[in-house]
């Protein structure tokens, strides 16, 4: 709508609108969090959480309005059929940019329950943000490092117990738990440092989703394997979006059955961990191939348009 404006001006405009949008809905959620702390009854806290989830829905919807105003993005979305807003889902995805959460929350907001992200425990103490995420029942995790495990083997299984406790609150209401299993945003530098076997992805980490599946796998309706592609570039995506330069976003949702994970086997038997990691690696191999096909098709399409 305003794409005729210069990129730097669009960037400033989108930044102001995003700050206003996040401040308004984030403040309402934070206020709800304070009220939630004071409520004595669990039933009342659940009702308030539903209201705050609607605030998050409004935030995502307003983000879509801002995108409509400042850009002309073609959304190539597939796989949303037969999803249930009242279902329980575990979502895994590749992680490309700081725009990913806004894009995925916007696209999925009417198809499944609002997304819950596993967060580092340190974020709990960030003013407003920490309280807001707590109010939305997002789980805060304190992962035990390999160094600590080596020093104190008794800590083995603590992460599983932490995950189980974090997931307890999700058993009463439909939930979508989101996990970026690569653990970090993709860059070519990180890919080379990891010696990743994939062309467009980092190595996936199995423990987070394995613990979640062992804690409440029987309750999930499906596992959703999401592949996100920005065909023009995988670098500076957020900046390009805010300047109206991004023309296409591809998001593919693959609905999969929920794999069974036995907590005891996963913790104490290497074969179980290896088998689950192989299953995840295969998903990532197929995801890498999908991304490569999308990029090749986009390049061919761009060349064809130039020739004409």
Legacy VTK file of the C-alpha trace (Angstrom):
# vtk DataFile Version 3.0
C-alpha trace
ASCII
DATASET POLYDATA
POINTS 308 float
0.000 0.000 0.000
2.842 2.398 0.884
5.530 0.540 -1.064
6.095 3.622 -3.260
7.881 5.259 -0.311
11.689 5.008 0.008
13.011 2.015 1.943
14.532 4.016 4.840
11.245 5.864 5.390
9.312 2.578 5.359
11.777 1.175 7.881
11.162 4.063 10.297
7.392 3.848 9.798
7.278 0.083 10.332
9.560 0.355 13.382
7.268 2.951 14.996
4.153 0.889 14.247
5.754 -2.319 15.552
6.827 -0.590 18.768
3.319 0.787 19.287
1.686 -2.568 18.514
3.996 -4.527 20.803
3.804 -1.929 23.581
-0.015 -1.838 23.594
-0.652 -5.575 23.567
2.456 -6.403 25.598
1.375 -3.971 28.328
-2.109 -5.460 28.444
-0.642 -8.950 28.744
1.779 -7.796 31.460
-1.082 -6.190 33.423
-2.986 -9.447 33.045
0.091 -11.214 34.414
0.046 -9.060 37.557
-3.653 -9.788 38.063
-2.988 -13.482 37.447
-0.376 -13.497 40.219
-3.030 -12.259 42.638
-5.857 -14.584 41.625
-6.362 -17.386 44.155
-8.341 -19.811 41.983
-6.812 -21.909 39.209
-10.053 -21.717 37.185
-9.945 -17.911 37.200
-6.297 -17.942 36.122
-7.210 -20.202 33.181
-9.945 -17.792 32.074
-7.508 -14.886 32.271
-4.928 -16.823 30.269
-7.498 -17.310 27.493
-8.120 -13.557 27.436
-4.395 -12.862 27.206
-4.067 -15.394 24.386
-6.610 -13.267 22.517
-4.357 -10.268 23.166
-1.509 -12.216 21.557
-3.832 -13.044 18.644
-4.566 -9.321 18.289
-0.825 -8.569 18.318
-0.250 -11.086 15.508
-3.207 -9.750 13.514
-1.996 -6.161 13.846
1.449 -7.282 12.667
-0.286 -8.567 9.549
-1.952 -5.180 9.103
1.424 -3.439 9.354
2.869 -5.818 6.744
-0.059 -5.074 4.437
0.607 -1.351 4.863
4.365 -1.322 4.243
4.940 -4.262 1.902
3.548 -6.312 -0.934
4.417 -9.839 0.199
3.175 -12.893 -1.688
2.407 -15.532 0.955
2.908 -19.032 -0.445
1.359 -21.127 2.322
0.582 -24.848 2.161
-0.521 -27.567 4.570
-3.045 -25.651 6.701
-5.990 -27.889 5.800
-7.559 -29.958 8.579
-5.741 -28.203 11.422
-7.808 -27.743 14.568
-7.883 -24.521 16.664
-8.830 -26.756 19.617
-6.095 -29.338 19.120
-2.756 -29.980 20.807
0.309 -29.626 18.568
4.063 -29.835 18.832
5.676 -27.674 16.147
9.246 -27.831 14.887
10.768 -25.460 12.351
13.950 -24.178 10.794
14.978 -20.734 12.038
16.057 -18.112 9.517
15.540 -14.630 10.925
14.090 -12.351 13.579
10.977 -12.120 11.413
10.163 -15.841 11.770
8.081 -15.621 14.964
5.950 -12.742 13.673
5.411 -14.482 10.323
4.532 -17.879 11.788
2.303 -16.466 14.531
0.423 -14.406 11.937
-0.065 -17.288 9.483
-1.076 -19.883 12.098
-3.157 -17.676 14.431
-6.569 -18.860 13.153
-5.662 -22.500 12.517
-4.190 -23.766 15.797
-3.988 -22.509 19.402
-1.648 -19.553 19.959
1.988 -20.570 19.956
3.954 -21.248 23.146
7.736 -20.957 22.866
10.277 -22.594 25.158
12.316 -19.712 26.575
15.577 -19.412 28.471
14.971 -18.940 32.191
16.963 -15.681 32.128
14.202 -14.038 30.044
11.813 -14.390 32.977
13.580 -11.453 34.629
13.378 -9.086 31.622
10.934 -6.261 32.524
7.454 -6.581 30.926
8.615 -9.267 28.456
9.292 -11.854 31.144
6.037 -11.186 32.981
4.065 -11.201 29.726
5.515 -14.528 28.599
4.872 -16.017 32.049
1.288 -14.728 31.907
0.854 -16.515 28.557
2.067 -19.767 30.185
5.208 -19.944 28.074
7.626 -22.445 29.662
10.952 -21.147 30.977
13.758 -23.686 30.839
17.113 -23.921 32.611
19.069 -26.425 30.545
21.823 -28.408 32.221
25.032 -28.024 30.229
27.123 -31.089 29.258
29.920 -29.707 31.451
27.643 -29.651 34.518
26.393 -33.168 33.756
29.947 -34.436 33.544
30.803 -32.771 36.834
27.625 -33.961 38.552
26.033 -37.055 36.933
23.160 -36.876 39.454
21.750 -33.990 37.393
20.967 -36.434 34.574
17.207 -36.409 34.049
16.749 -32.960 35.608
15.996 -31.369 32.214
13.326 -34.014 31.600
11.709 -33.280 34.957
11.838 -29.519 34.253
10.171 -30.069 30.877
7.512 -32.308 32.428
6.635 -29.667 35.030
6.541 -26.934 32.373
4.135 -28.994 30.262
1.779 -29.815 33.151
-0.149 -26.552 32.682
-0.913 -27.434 29.059
-2.949 -30.542 29.854
-6.126 -28.592 30.624
-6.395 -26.455 27.506
-5.490 -26.807 23.789
-1.892 -25.807 23.187
0.673 -25.373 20.420
4.241 -25.811 21.672
6.863 -24.418 19.296
10.505 -25.493 19.144
13.254 -24.194 16.851
15.242 -27.400 17.040
18.401 -25.945 15.486
18.734 -23.813 18.613
19.885 -20.747 16.680
19.130 -18.712 13.570
20.744 -19.970 10.388
23.816 -18.243 8.979
26.300 -19.602 6.502
29.061 -19.002 9.040
27.302 -21.183 11.636
26.630 -23.875 9.041
30.310 -24.080 8.164
31.386 -23.973 11.810
29.074 -26.913 12.581
30.174 -28.767 9.460
26.452 -29.202 8.842
25.581 -31.888 6.263
22.732 -29.674 5.005
22.925 -26.888 2.416
20.396 -24.527 4.013
20.072 -25.725 7.616
21.976 -26.159 10.849
22.120 -29.495 12.643
18.868 -30.234 14.555
18.992 -30.962 18.292
16.762 -33.795 19.441
16.702 -33.496 23.241
14.202 -30.612 23.542
11.415 -32.219 21.521
12.250 -35.680 22.886
11.679 -34.408 26.446
8.452 -32.663 25.406
7.161 -35.794 23.676
8.005 -37.964 26.672
6.201 -35.503 28.972
2.935 -35.165 27.013
3.316 -36.977 23.703
0.055 -38.898 24.202
-1.836 -35.611 24.328
-0.577 -34.081 21.072
-2.931 -34.347 18.102
-0.058 -34.160 15.611
3.477 -32.993 15.120
3.724 -30.088 12.669
6.964 -29.873 10.703
7.198 -26.299 9.378
9.591 -25.212 6.659
10.132 -21.485 6.212
11.847 -20.022 3.136
12.574 -16.468 2.051
13.487 -17.125 -1.613
15.166 -13.762 -2.206
17.659 -14.031 0.649
18.245 -15.679 4.010
20.188 -12.672 5.305
18.850 -9.414 6.755
15.296 -10.702 6.281
13.759 -8.557 9.031
15.410 -5.395 7.716
14.258 -6.160 4.165
10.684 -6.789 5.336
10.597 -3.495 7.254
11.806 -1.661 4.142
9.195 -3.270 1.899
11.817 -5.183 -0.076
10.684 -8.752 0.645
8.339 -9.950 -2.080
7.695 -13.584 -1.160
7.482 -15.815 1.913
7.097 -19.592 1.570
5.780 -21.610 4.501
5.016 -25.313 4.250
3.298 -27.188 7.079
3.709 -30.963 7.096
1.298 -32.763 9.419
2.955 -35.852 10.934
1.938 -38.511 13.455
3.346 -38.012 16.934
6.429 -40.211 17.526
6.495 -42.172 20.751
9.345 -41.391 23.135
9.880 -43.345 26.349
11.628 -41.105 28.875
13.528 -43.916 30.590
14.752 -45.408 27.307
15.818 -42.025 25.954
17.754 -41.125 29.104
19.454 -44.437 29.759
19.828 -46.179 26.394
22.067 -44.734 23.696
20.300 -46.757 20.985
17.039 -44.968 21.740
18.688 -41.541 21.499
20.455 -42.466 18.266
17.239 -43.755 16.675
15.341 -40.573 17.551
18.180 -38.372 16.265
18.208 -40.334 12.995
14.457 -39.772 12.613
14.964 -36.033 13.132
17.965 -35.941 10.777
15.834 -37.548 8.063
13.187 -34.864 8.502
15.921 -32.235 8.170
17.322 -33.908 5.056
13.874 -33.721 3.430
13.429 -30.133 4.651
16.789 -29.176 3.141
15.730 -30.689 -0.192
12.407 -28.812 -0.082
14.210 -25.500 0.547
16.630 -26.203 -2.294
13.750 -26.909 -4.696
11.961 -23.695 -3.684
15.116 -21.630 -4.244
15.782 -23.222 -7.647
12.178 -22.646 -8.774
12.334 -19.026 -7.632
15.614 -18.442 -9.477
14.221 -19.995 -12.657
11.066 -17.896 -12.361
13.112 -14.727 -11.851
15.277 -15.483 -14.898
12.185 -16.173 -16.990
10.672 -12.810 -15.997
13.903 -11.016 -16.901
14.033 -12.709 -20.305
10.481 -11.558 -21.021
LINES 1 309
308 0 1 2 3 4 5 6 7 8 9 10 11 12 13 14 15 16 17 18 19 20 21 22 23 24 25 26 27 28 29 30 31 32 33 34 35 36 37 38 39 40 41 42 43 44 45 46 47 48 49 50 51 52 53 54 55 56 57 58 59 60 61 62 63 64 65 66 67 68 69 70 71 72 73 74 75 76 77 78 79 80 81 82 83 84 85 86 87 88 89 90 91 92 93 94 95 96 97 98 99 100 101 102 103 104 105 106 107 108 109 110 111 112 113 114 115 116 117 118 119 120 121 122 123 124 125 126 127 128 129 130 131 132 133 134 135 136 137 138 139 140 141 142 143 144 145 146 147 148 149 150 151 152 153 154 155 156 157 158 159 160 161 162 163 164 165 166 167 168 169 170 171 172 173 174 175 176 177 178 179 180 181 182 183 184 185 186 187 188 189 190 191 192 193 194 195 196 197 198 199 200 201 202 203 204 205 206 207 208 209 210 211 212 213 214 215 216 217 218 219 220 221 222 223 224 225 226 227 228 229 230 231 232 233 234 235 236 237 238 239 240 241 242 243 244 245 246 247 248 249 250 251 252 253 254 255 256 257 258 259 260 261 262 263 264 265 266 267 268 269 270 271 272 273 274 275 276 277 278 279 280 281 282 283 284 285 286 287 288 289 290 291 292 293 294 295 296 297 298 299 300 301 302 303 304 305 306 307
